[in-house]
Amino acid sequence: MAEHPFILEYPVKVSDLWPITNFRRRREHRQLTLLLNVLLAGRTTTQPCRSKHLWAIVQEEGVASHEVKWVQEFYFANVGEAVRDEFSPPAAETLEEVDPETYYATVGHDGRGLRVPADLDDSICCYMQLSKVNREKFGRAAFWMDMASRQWTVSFSASFASLVIAIESLAERGALSAAARFRNFIERYAPGASLEHRRREMYALRSDILHGSGLMEMDQDADFGWAPPEQKKKDLMNELWGLTRIAVRNWLKNPLPT
């Protein structure tokens, strides 16, 4: 689905210098948006600093003809000041809360309003209580999950590799190989969600992609309809998406000691 404006309101420490205040606002906004991208179904994004340009059909209301222009991908909305002295008044109705297991199992656009998992507040509090080291690790993992979403329409291979990197961002460092750390992390934070041989296949595919020895068929224009080899990798991609979301959310509630 399209990206739609999503207004996020949060506290920020104000400085006498606007550039400092604005830097703090943007930094906090990015961190919280990446967090919500993990905790909410669907995807929550920020407008990138490096915006794209593209050809677009510009059609004015009441005018039969249209014009093609080279435009910047951006939008403006009248949402008031970026920084205010007080919070907005509470809404008349609160957001509907859904049991987490049900919430994450029923992702989709059904025409209803925004709903949230019942443990959203607890998850945000867990994030706020992370140590500096663990918050930085989570930030890296959340960044790569966001990149996986952005890359999906351009490269299946890059998107797949980004999901594995997200998990590697949180996995323990030590004497074990990178592949073993990946498999152990999934086993610890998403137990039973994937068989051992599937975890091995995931990391093997990740290695082929990042070491330049393989690409998924969709990135080679070799995918057309349904065929067992191509479908197998698509299934592996979908399974990895689910595993990554489960594992990262579970890590947030019980991170490894630093």
Steps between C-alpha positions, in 0.01 A plus 500: 500500500603863462687691768261734681577788740545373854519766774715407799498717813775465762696710753826669403746712697503854359813707457532876455647418159246370247751285303575305820131461583425389146787248507362351823149492351614320186721255691225402744246479219720260305566277802133479599387441142743209462370361831137524386596335172593194707207513743210589268359289219570642158772762467568841651755716319669837507550723200861434393749786501605407147171514313445350157393674179276344238272573206138550605166582338366822651125535458308797635143473620250604235760492222462225242861506382804411705866590502807282551762654731829405663417524870643432844340220703370696797184639654394788722220509754367762739572321830603807700834581657770233509568577868227611742498587870217259586369164388191488283176436695412130536280353230139420582560131434805291579658264249367147503738256670529144374655193661860493366483146363178581311629841391816373332321205340244720320710754311311666218303800378133441579376860490488534878695756703837458665514230766790419728620193691391501864862486616611806297554718810704225666713455189571874476596504869736206437665705225535805726665284767763349269863567581687735267675207331179301452308804374767553235480131404121520474530816291723320251265202483197725450685692228567181303139389539393835357750458216357154425159663450640777279709261288226244442365669188851541355687186601377183668861402563592824678181485705575144608858586599380803700274278711790271587717803586222623732526176696880510493484849655351350818679164510779433748860543397743226590691197385209355302474556127265766365272227364483328840426829676215563256350155554537522880333841512197376305480190718507712816260778403271324250509140624308247299424753229753353259674167463878476525547415132291805399721728709804351326342564159428862596857574600642316200287713268606814686867404452451435129340843457751704702804317365390554142441137412122502469181697436136415550315423176278808526813717470605325180165527321497122514184480707174450312194357668564203727788252482639296792855652518373858485210437738733337751702820535186712520375278782838535672470879471151506652610268779802720577279810519281334762797363696676837506197687632434239771863476606564877515184563704589219741857628532365843592324351803793283602825633350834329541708649785768750402 
